[in-house]
Amino acid sequence: MNVCVFGAGAIGGYVAAKLASAGEADVSCVARGPHLAVIAVKAHSLPAAAPSIQHLIGKQTTLVPAINGVPWWYFYKSGGRYENTRLQSVDPDGKLWDLLPPPRVVGCIVYPATDLVAPGVIEHTYSNRFDLGEPDGSKSERAQVFSQLMIKAGLRAPVRPRIRENLWVKLWGNLSFNMICALTRSPLDAVIANPETRALARTMMVEAQGVAEKVGVKLPLDVDARIAGAAEVGSHKPSTLVDLERGRPMEIDALLGAVVEMARLTAVPVPTCESVLALVRQLARAAASPSA
């Protein structure tokens, strides 16, 4: 099997190294900048990268986008009244849907914490799990083959029958804690330990649960269990905070903007999520231009 990791940064480089060391696939990487010496760019980088990725797609190519948050293909084969809806927040003008067709996609949810500490040097902190799943819920041959390839490389890669359910469980924490950590420049444990910021996160999660249920997803655990799970991570800086500290663009729309867009689509009120989204977008503008 030939595997191209497009965007061999922290997560992409980690996956590429594991796959290459296992010797089960011919692995190539596309990277940029000093690090130059699967699609694993961050969600906000995908529109710019899509034309280059499109050139790599052959008749049998499967796309496994290892990205955080709500993907551009979310409503493909979702069933229900919103099937095939294109989300402007993560796919402006439908560019990704056209260039990276959802029928080619096997969904992927990323759990490992990794950091690109120097060109060619990736620090892996915890987890080796990547949930995989077809948008239509089937256990396809392509998903199973890729799962086995990842497992042989020493990674956990189960094929999930309800990939959106798993997506929302992770997104639940990302849309709340990632944003609050960035706004307060605080690690995860500090945000959870503070009753006020913990309550803010919980309110956001409850609002988001209403959106998830409206688009047909029933979360398999309650909000307090999800917060308890986040607390177990300990003193961790979410990627959004790390990006802010390093002067890089933050993932905002894929983690929270898309949820607010879904809320408006489904007429679910999410006032706290809307307020936090406004604040973190302004934070991003100010970080990009100190005079903003």
PyMOL commands that set and color helices and strands:
alter all, ss='L'
color gray80, all
select helices_A, chain A and resi 10-22+33-36+43-54+92-99+102-104+141-152+163-184+188-193+195-214+223-231+239-245+253-266+271-288
alter helices_A, ss='H'
color red, helices_A
select strands_A, chain A and resi 2-6+26-30+107-110+113-118+121-126+130-133
alter strands_A, ss='S'
color yellow, strands_A
deselect
rebuild
show_as cartoon
